[in-house]
Amino acid sequence: MTVAVGEQWLGINDLVRVARSGEPVSLAPRARERVVAARELVMRLATSGQAIYGLNSALGANTGAVLAEGDLEDYQRRAVRARAVAVGPAYDKTSVRAMQFARIAGLSRGGSGVSPAVLDACINLLNFQVHPVVPRFGSIGVADLPQLSHLALPLFGEGQAEVRGEVVDGAAALERAGLQPVSLGAKDGLALISSNAATTARAAIVLHEAQVALDAWLAAVALGYEGFRANLSPLHPAAVAARPAAGQVEVARRLRELLKGSALLEPDAARRVQDPVSLRVVPQVHGAARDMVDAACAQVEIELNSAADSPLVLTEQGVMLSNGNFHVPALALALDASAIALAQAASMSVSRSQRFMSPGLTGLPLQLTRHGPAHSGFATVQKTLTALWAEVRLRANPGSLDYLPVSEALEDHACMALGVAEKLGELVERLRYLIAIELLVAAQSVDLRELKPGQMGEGTRRSFEQVRKLVPMLDQDRPLGPDIDRIQSAVAAGVFGPESAKAVGA
């Protein structure tokens, strides 16, 4: 299915479809009308004698310097080249496609004044799967100028791009795809790069991954309840509704759904009157985490559907205005908050997994091995848990305050949004390993307790079977690292999420 941009509200799932599934993009008819009208205004103002930033007046610390009328087009190419200063490893193809889509979506709003031919060239580059090489480091969140400059260079035959699995120079990439270099007109270079499309794209992908991880996490928690023989009273609808804090009612509902049909729901089924806090407050902590992630998703979708250019072309008013819409502190703060909230959930995950090692709490064998002290069982996994927690904790530190003034101190504030998104992505990657360990520990406890399928909930039984399809029960000691890696990959692929359950008719 083609994703049309410029009319309907675009969501994170639209971006993910284009980025991961390679779905093509088109410009909606009314959006094209807006783009054409905005471009006509730009061309009128370019020769009006009025000084306009980035159109006939220089950029950055050179603000106010008048550009020669005959240099307006060459200046736009130079502006892109000069800002292609990103360094480090190149982004993966999925991330680059997401950036291309995010910038196309922004240009389609009509506020950039981009030439229709340049916008068409951006769409063709994406649809013909020409993926510019975009290095990772350089943006400070005052528009992603470095990354988007690298993203733009192949449009006019410069830079590098990947085509059919091979990285070549920009001119060769266009030739292989049967495309022609595009000519940049007045303001076109600035329109291509004056945006937070890299941040929007990466944040969208990372938050989507966080949502998938959170779904798998609840599967792990519910399976752990079965193995622990937990007291489910904290999930009672009336209990969670008594304090309707963010997200906790929904998390409790999902856990009850996973446990539907479990023997734990029968009277006096729990082993203990009250379990450790890390088992009892999952609705509260995971509810808060989901709420933070949802708030960040809302900020991403605002950016995906905005005209955040400066100067902004206002066709109806007949003006171009300098503004601060390129600044995204709300998104950066929401991403930082998501990292802190997910770290809270991560600390509980480590605690739950370690509680399972203790016979005094669980009534199960020490370290979850039935072979006694001659075998280690899951004992040494506690080191992995501790190491992962340290990695998560490091990345939960806020990153949106770490900036310095640049450009002769004209740019004296920044929100470091792209770096914050990357930090969150690294945190989510480590969360998946914690979730994988919790799934393995929970499945081992179910095996050791010798629960019958009929004693388990519909969702927890399905999660247990999915784990055991990938990893057998731990009997004799063996390397557990490969087992954790295998389950982590399944978590990332959405194997333990509700969509997977629908796919198998559950």
C-alpha positions as CSV (number, residue, x, y, z in Angstrom):
1,M,0.0,0.0,0.0
2,T,1.2,3.5,-0.9
3,V,1.4,5.9,2.0
4,A,0.0,9.3,0.9
5,V,1.5,12.3,2.7
6,G,0.2,15.9,3.1
7,E,-3.5,15.4,3.9
8,Q,-4.2,12.7,6.5
9,W,-2.6,12.6,9.9
10,L,0.5,10.4,9.8
11,G,1.3,8.1,12.7
12,I,4.4,6.2,13.8
13,N,3.0,3.0,12.3
14,D,3.0,4.8,8.9
15,L,6.6,5.6,9.3
16,V,7.5,2.1,10.4
17,R,5.7,0.6,7.4
18,V,7.7,2.8,5.0
19,A,11.0,2.3,6.8
20,R,10.8,-1.4,7.5
21,S,8.5,-2.8,4.8
22,G,9.6,-0.6,1.9
23,E,6.1,0.7,1.2
24,P,6.1,3.5,-1.4
25,V,5.1,7.1,-0.7
26,S,3.0,9.6,-2.7
27,L,2.1,13.3,-2.4
28,A,-1.6,13.9,-1.8
29,P,-3.2,16.2,-4.5
30,R,-4.1,19.0,-2.0
31,A,-0.6,18.8,-0.6
32,R,0.9,19.4,-4.0
33,E,-1.3,22.5,-4.4
34,R,0.0,23.8,-1.1
35,V,3.6,23.2,-2.1
36,V,3.1,24.9,-5.5
37,A,1.5,27.9,-3.9
38,A,4.2,28.2,-1.3
39,R,6.9,28.0,-4.0
40,E,5.4,30.8,-6.0
41,L,5.5,33.0,-3.0
42,V,9.1,32.2,-2.3
43,M,10.1,33.1,-5.9
44,R,8.3,36.4,-5.6
45,L,9.9,37.3,-2.3
46,A,13.4,36.3,-3.5
47,T,13.5,39.3,-5.7
48,S,11.4,41.7,-3.6
49,G,14.4,43.4,-2.0
50,Q,13.2,42.3,1.5
51,A,15.9,40.5,3.5
52,I,14.8,37.0,4.3
53,Y,16.9,34.5,6.2
54,G,18.1,31.7,4.1
55,L,16.5,33.0,1.0
56,N,18.5,36.1,0.1
57,S,20.3,36.5,3.4
58,A,23.1,34.2,4.6
59,L,22.8,31.5,7.3
60,G,24.1,31.0,10.8
61,A,26.7,33.4,12.1
62,N,26.6,35.2,8.7
63,T,23.0,36.2,9.3
64,G,22.2,39.5,7.7
65,A,24.8,39.2,5.0
66,V,23.1,39.9,1.6
67,L,23.4,37.2,-1.1
68,A,24.0,38.2,-4.6
69,E,20.9,37.7,-6.7
70,G,22.8,35.5,-9.2
71,D,24.2,33.4,-6.4
72,L,21.0,32.2,-4.7
73,E,21.0,28.7,-6.3
74,D,24.7,28.0,-5.9
75,Y,24.5,29.2,-2.3
76,Q,21.9,26.5,-1.5
77,R,24.2,23.7,-2.7
78,R,27.1,25.2,-0.7
79,A,24.9,25.5,2.3
80,V,24.1,21.7,2.2
81,R,27.8,20.8,1.5
82,A,29.0,23.0,4.4
83,R,26.7,21.4,6.9
84,A,27.5,17.8,6.0
85,V,29.7,17.5,9.0
86,A,28.2,14.4,10.7
87,V,30.7,11.7,11.6
88,G,30.8,8.2,12.9
89,P,29.1,4.9,11.9
90,A,26.4,5.2,9.2
91,Y,22.8,4.7,10.1
92,D,21.1,1.4,9.1
93,K,18.8,1.4,6.0
94,T,15.6,1.3,8.1
95,S,16.6,4.5,10.0
96,V,17.6,6.3,6.7
97,R,14.3,5.4,5.1
98,A,12.5,6.7,8.2
99,M,14.5,10.0,7.9
100,Q,13.6,10.3,4.2
101,F,9.9,9.8,5.0
102,A,9.9,12.2,7.9
103,R,11.4,15.0,5.8
104,I,9.0,14.3,2.9
105,A,6.2,14.5,5.4
106,G,7.4,17.9,6.6
107,L,7.9,19.3,3.2
108,S,4.4,18.2,2.1
109,R,2.9,20.6,4.7
110,G,3.8,23.6,2.4
111,G,5.7,25.6,5.0
112,S,9.2,25.1,3.5
113,G,8.6,26.7,0.1
114,V,10.5,23.8,-1.5
115,S,10.4,23.4,-5.2
116,P,7.9,20.8,-6.3
117,A,10.6,19.2,-8.4
118,V,12.9,18.9,-5.4
119,L,10.1,17.3,-3.3
120,D,9.4,14.9,-6.1
121,A,13.1,14.0,-6.2
122,C,13.0,13.2,-2.5
123,I,10.0,10.9,-3.0
124,N,11.7,9.2,-6.0
125,L,14.9,8.7,-4.0
126,L,12.9,6.9,-1.3
127,N,10.6,4.9,-3.7
128,F,13.5,3.8,-5.9
129,Q,15.3,2.7,-2.7
130,V,18.3,5.0,-2.9
131,H,19.4,5.3,0.7
132,P,21.9,8.1,1.5
133,V,24.8,7.3,3.8
134,V,24.1,9.3,7.0
135,P,26.6,9.3,9.8
136,R,25.4,9.1,13.4
137,F,27.0,12.0,15.3
138,G,26.6,15.7,14.8
139,S,23.1,17.0,15.6
140,I,22.5,19.2,18.7
141,G,18.7,19.3,18.2
142,V,18.5,22.8,16.7
143,A,17.4,21.2,13.5
144,D,19.4,18.0,12.5
145,L,21.5,20.0,10.0
146,P,24.4,17.6,9.8
147,Q,22.4,14.4,9.2
148,L,20.0,16.0,6.8
149,S,22.8,17.5,4.8
150,H,24.2,14.0,4.2
151,L,20.6,12.9,3.5
152,A,20.3,15.6,0.8
153,L,23.6,15.3,-1.0
154,P,22.7,12.4,-3.3
155,L,19.7,14.4,-4.6
156,F,22.1,16.5,-6.7
157,G,24.7,13.7,-7.3
158,E,27.0,14.2,-4.3
159,G,27.7,12.3,-1.1
160,Q,27.2,8.6,-0.9
161,A,24.2,6.3,-1.0
162,E,23.4,2.6,-0.8
163,V,21.6,1.0,-3.8
164,R,20.8,-2.7,-3.9
165,G,23.2,-3.5,-1.1
166,E,26.2,-1.5,-2.4
167,V,27.4,1.9,-1.3
168,V,28.4,4.1,-4.2
169,D,28.9,7.9,-4.8
170,G,25.7,9.9,-5.2
171,A,25.9,10.3,-8.9
172,A,26.4,6.6,-9.5
173,A,23.5,5.9,-7.1
174,L,21.1,8.0,-9.1
175,E,22.3,6.5,-12.4
176,R,21.7,2.9,-11.1
177,A,18.2,3.9,-10.0
178,G,17.5,5.6,-13.4
179,L,17.1,9.0,-11.7
180,Q,18.5,12.4,-12.6
181,P,20.2,14.9,-10.3
182,V,17.9,17.7,-9.2
183,S,18.7,21.4,-9.5
184,L,18.3,23.3,-6.3
185,G,16.6,26.7,-6.5
186,A,16.4,29.5,-4.0
187,K,15.8,28.2,-0.4
188,D,15.7,24.6,-1.6
189,G,18.9,23.6,0.2
190,L,17.7,25.1,3.5
191,A,14.3,23.5,3.0
192,L,15.9,20.1,2.8
193,I,18.0,20.4,5.9
194,S,16.2,22.8,8.3
195,S,14.2,20.2,10.1
196,N,14.4,17.6,12.9
197,A,13.5,14.8,10.6
198,A,16.4,12.6,11.8
199,T,15.3,13.0,15.4
200,T,11.7,12.4,14.5
201,A,12.6,9.3,12.5
202,R,14.9,7.8,15.1
203,A,12.5,8.6,18.0
204,A,9.7,7.0,16.1
205,I,11.6,3.7,15.5
206,V,13.0,3.6,19.1
207,L,9.5,4.3,20.7
208,H,8.0,1.6,18.4
209,E,10.6,-0.8,19.7
210,A,9.9,0.3,23.3
211,Q,6.2,-0.5,22.8
212,V,7.0,-4.0,21.5
213,A,9.3,-4.6,24.4
214,L,6.7,-3.4,26.9
215,D,4.2,-5.9,25.5
216,A,6.7,-8.7,25.8
217,W,7.6,-7.6,29.3
218,L,4.0,-8.2,30.4
219,A,4.1,-11.7,28.9
220,A,7.2,-12.3,31.0
221,V,5.7,-10.9,34.2
222,A,2.5,-12.9,33.8
223,L,4.4,-16.1,33.1
224,G,6.5,-15.3,36.2
225,Y,3.3,-15.0,38.3
226,E,2.4,-18.6,37.2
227,G,5.9,-19.9,38.2
228,F,6.0,-18.0,41.5
229,R,2.3,-18.9,42.3
230,A,1.8,-15.2,42.9
231,N,-1.0,-13.5,44.7
232,L,-3.1,-11.8,42.0
233,S,-5.1,-9.4,44.3
234,P,-3.0,-6.4,43.2
235,L,-4.5,-6.9,39.7
236,H,-8.1,-6.8,40.9
237,P,-10.1,-4.3,38.9
238,A,-11.5,-2.5,41.9
239,A,-8.0,-2.3,43.5
240,V,-6.4,-0.6,40.5
241,A,-9.5,1.6,39.9
242,A,-9.3,3.0,43.4
243,R,-6.2,4.9,42.4
244,P,-6.5,5.4,38.6
245,A,-2.9,6.5,38.0
246,A,-1.4,6.7,34.6
247,G,-1.6,3.5,32.7
248,Q,-2.0,1.2,35.7
249,V,-5.6,0.2,34.9
250,E,-4.7,-0.8,31.4
251,V,-1.6,-2.8,32.5
252,A,-3.6,-4.6,35.1
253,R,-6.2,-5.4,32.5
254,R,-3.6,-6.8,30.1
255,L,-2.1,-9.0,32.8
256,R,-5.5,-10.3,33.8
257,E,-6.1,-11.1,30.1
258,L,-2.9,-13.1,29.9
259,L,-3.8,-15.0,33.0
260,K,-7.4,-15.7,31.9
261,G,-8.2,-19.3,32.8
262,S,-5.2,-19.7,35.3
263,A,-5.6,-21.7,38.4
264,L,-4.1,-18.7,40.2
265,L,-7.5,-17.0,39.9
266,E,-9.2,-19.6,42.1
267,P,-9.7,-18.8,45.8
268,D,-6.7,-19.4,48.0
269,A,-4.5,-20.3,45.0
270,A,-1.6,-18.0,45.9
271,R,1.2,-19.4,48.1
272,R,1.7,-16.1,50.0
273,V,-0.6,-13.5,51.5
274,Q,1.7,-10.8,50.1
275,D,4.5,-11.1,47.5
276,P,7.7,-8.9,47.0
277,V,7.0,-5.4,45.9
278,S,8.5,-6.0,42.4
279,L,5.6,-8.5,41.8
280,R,2.9,-6.3,43.4
281,V,3.5,-2.9,41.8
282,V,3.8,-3.9,38.1
283,P,0.6,-2.1,37.1
284,Q,1.8,1.1,38.8
285,V,5.4,1.1,37.4
286,H,4.7,-0.4,33.9
287,G,1.6,1.8,33.7
288,A,3.8,4.9,34.3
289,A,6.3,3.7,31.7
290,R,3.6,3.1,29.1
291,D,2.2,6.6,29.8
292,M,5.6,8.2,29.3
293,V,6.2,6.3,26.1
294,D,2.8,7.2,24.8
295,A,3.4,10.9,25.6
296,A,6.7,10.7,23.6
297,C,4.9,9.0,20.7
298,A,2.4,11.9,20.7
299,Q,5.3,14.4,20.5
300,V,6.8,12.4,17.6
301,E,3.5,12.5,15.7
302,I,3.3,16.3,16.2
303,E,6.7,16.6,14.5
304,L,5.7,14.2,11.8
305,N,2.7,16.3,10.9
306,S,4.2,19.8,11.3
307,A,5.7,22.5,9.2
308,A,8.6,23.4,11.4
309,D,10.7,25.4,9.0
310,S,12.4,28.6,9.6
311,P,11.8,30.8,7.8
312,L,8.2,29.5,7.5
313,V,6.3,30.2,4.3
314,L,2.8,31.5,5.1
315,T,1.1,31.5,1.8
316,E,-2.2,33.1,2.8
317,Q,-0.5,35.9,4.6
318,G,2.1,36.4,1.8
319,V,5.1,36.4,4.2
320,M,8.0,34.3,5.3
321,L,8.7,34.5,9.0
322,S,11.7,33.5,11.1
323,N,10.6,31.4,14.1
324,G,11.6,28.8,16.6
325,N,9.5,25.8,15.4
326,F,12.7,23.9,14.7
327,H,13.3,23.5,18.4
328,V,11.9,20.3,20.0
329,P,12.4,20.5,23.8
330,A,9.0,18.8,24.4
331,L,10.1,15.8,22.4
332,A,13.6,15.7,24.1
333,L,12.1,15.9,27.5
334,A,9.5,13.2,26.7
335,L,12.3,10.9,25.5
336,D,14.3,11.5,28.7
337,A,11.2,10.8,30.8
338,S,10.6,7.6,28.9
339,A,14.2,6.5,29.6
340,I,13.8,7.1,33.4
341,A,10.4,5.4,33.5
342,L,11.7,2.3,31.6
343,A,14.7,2.2,34.0
344,Q,12.3,2.0,36.9
345,A,10.7,-1.0,35.3
346,A,14.1,-2.5,34.6
347,S,15.2,-2.4,38.2
348,M,12.1,-4.3,39.1
349,S,12.8,-6.9,36.4
350,V,16.2,-7.6,37.9
351,S,14.7,-7.9,41.4
352,R,12.0,-10.3,40.2
353,S,14.5,-12.5,38.4
354,Q,16.7,-12.7,41.4
355,R,13.8,-13.4,43.8
356,F,13.3,-16.6,41.8
357,M,16.7,-17.9,42.8
358,S,15.7,-18.0,46.5
359,P,14.0,-21.2,47.7
360,G,12.8,-19.3,50.8
361,L,10.6,-17.1,48.6
362,T,9.6,-19.5,45.9
363,G,9.6,-23.0,47.3
364,L,11.6,-23.9,44.2
365,P,15.2,-25.4,44.2
366,L,18.1,-23.1,44.8
367,Q,19.2,-21.3,41.6
368,L,16.4,-23.0,39.7
369,T,18.3,-26.3,39.3
370,R,17.0,-29.7,40.5
371,H,20.5,-31.1,40.6
372,G,21.6,-29.5,43.8
373,P,24.8,-27.5,44.7
374,A,26.9,-29.5,42.2
375,H,25.1,-27.5,39.4
376,S,25.0,-23.7,39.0
377,G,21.6,-23.5,37.3
378,F,20.7,-19.8,36.8
379,A,23.1,-18.5,39.5
380,T,25.6,-16.8,37.2
381,V,22.9,-15.1,35.2
382,Q,22.7,-12.7,38.2
383,K,26.0,-11.2,36.9
384,T,24.4,-10.6,33.5
385,L,21.4,-9.0,35.2
386,T,23.6,-6.7,37.2
387,A,25.7,-5.7,34.2
388,L,22.6,-5.0,32.1
389,W,21.1,-2.9,34.9
390,A,24.2,-0.8,35.1
391,E,24.0,-0.3,31.3
392,V,20.3,0.8,31.6
393,R,21.0,3.0,34.6
394,L,23.7,4.9,32.7
395,R,21.4,5.6,29.8
396,A,18.6,6.8,32.0
397,N,20.6,9.9,32.9
398,P,18.9,12.9,31.2
399,G,20.7,14.1,28.0
400,S,18.6,17.1,27.1
401,L,20.7,19.5,29.3
402,D,24.1,18.7,27.8
403,Y,24.6,21.5,25.3
404,L,27.0,24.4,24.6
405,P,26.5,27.7,22.7
406,V,27.6,27.6,19.0
407,S,27.7,29.8,15.9
408,E,29.1,32.9,17.6
409,A,26.7,32.2,20.5
410,L,23.7,33.0,18.3
411,E,22.6,29.4,18.9
412,D,22.9,29.6,22.6
413,H,20.3,26.9,23.5
414,A,19.9,23.3,22.3
415,C,17.9,20.3,23.5
416,M,20.2,17.5,22.1
417,A,17.1,15.6,21.0
418,L,18.7,13.2,18.5
419,G,21.3,12.1,21.1
420,V,18.5,11.6,23.7
421,A,16.6,9.4,21.2
422,E,19.8,7.4,20.5
423,K,20.4,7.0,24.2
424,L,16.8,5.7,24.7
425,G,17.4,3.3,21.8
426,E,20.5,1.8,23.5
427,L,18.5,1.5,26.7
428,V,15.6,-0.4,25.0
429,E,18.2,-2.8,23.4
430,R,19.4,-3.7,26.9
431,L,15.9,-4.0,28.2
432,R,15.2,-6.7,25.7
433,Y,17.9,-8.8,27.3
434,L,16.4,-8.3,30.7
435,I,13.0,-9.4,29.4
436,A,14.6,-12.4,27.8
437,I,16.2,-13.5,31.1
438,E,12.9,-12.9,32.9
439,L,11.1,-15.1,30.3
440,L,13.7,-17.9,30.7
441,V,13.5,-17.7,34.5
442,A,9.7,-17.7,34.5
443,A,9.6,-20.7,32.1
444,Q,12.1,-22.6,34.2
445,S,10.0,-22.0,37.3
446,V,6.9,-23.3,35.5
447,D,8.8,-26.5,34.5
448,L,10.2,-27.0,38.0
449,R,6.7,-26.6,39.5
450,E,5.4,-29.1,37.0
451,L,2.4,-27.0,36.1
452,K,0.0,-28.7,33.7
453,P,-1.2,-26.7,30.6
454,G,-4.7,-26.6,32.0
455,Q,-3.5,-24.9,35.2
456,M,-2.1,-21.9,33.3
457,G,-3.8,-18.9,31.7
458,E,-4.4,-18.8,28.0
459,G,-1.8,-16.1,27.4
460,T,0.8,-17.5,29.8
461,R,0.5,-20.9,28.3
462,R,1.1,-19.4,24.9
463,S,4.2,-17.5,26.2
464,F,5.6,-20.6,27.8
465,E,5.2,-22.6,24.6
466,Q,6.9,-19.9,22.6
467,V,9.9,-19.9,25.0
468,R,10.1,-23.7,24.8
469,K,10.0,-23.7,21.0
470,L,13.2,-21.7,21.1
471,V,15.0,-22.9,24.2
472,P,14.7,-26.2,26.2
473,M,14.4,-26.3,29.9
474,L,17.7,-26.0,31.7
475,D,18.6,-29.5,33.1
476,Q,22.4,-30.1,32.9
477,D,24.4,-26.9,33.1
478,R,25.0,-25.3,29.7
479,P,26.0,-21.9,28.3
480,L,22.9,-19.7,28.8
481,G,24.2,-16.7,26.8
482,P,23.0,-18.2,23.5
483,D,19.6,-19.0,25.0
484,I,19.2,-15.4,26.1
485,D,20.3,-14.1,22.7
486,R,17.7,-16.3,21.0
487,I,14.9,-15.1,23.2
488,Q,16.0,-11.5,22.9
489,S,15.7,-11.7,19.2
490,A,12.2,-13.1,19.5
491,V,11.3,-10.2,21.9
492,A,12.5,-7.7,19.3
493,A,10.5,-9.5,16.6
494,G,7.3,-9.2,18.5
495,V,6.9,-12.9,19.2
496,F,5.6,-12.3,22.7
497,G,3.3,-9.4,21.8
498,P,-0.5,-9.3,21.4
499,E,-0.3,-9.1,17.6
500,S,1.6,-12.4,17.6
501,A,-1.3,-13.9,19.6
502,K,-3.8,-12.7,17.0
503,A,-1.7,-14.2,14.3
504,V,-2.0,-17.6,15.8
505,G,-5.7,-17.2,16.5
506,A,-5.4,-16.9,20.2
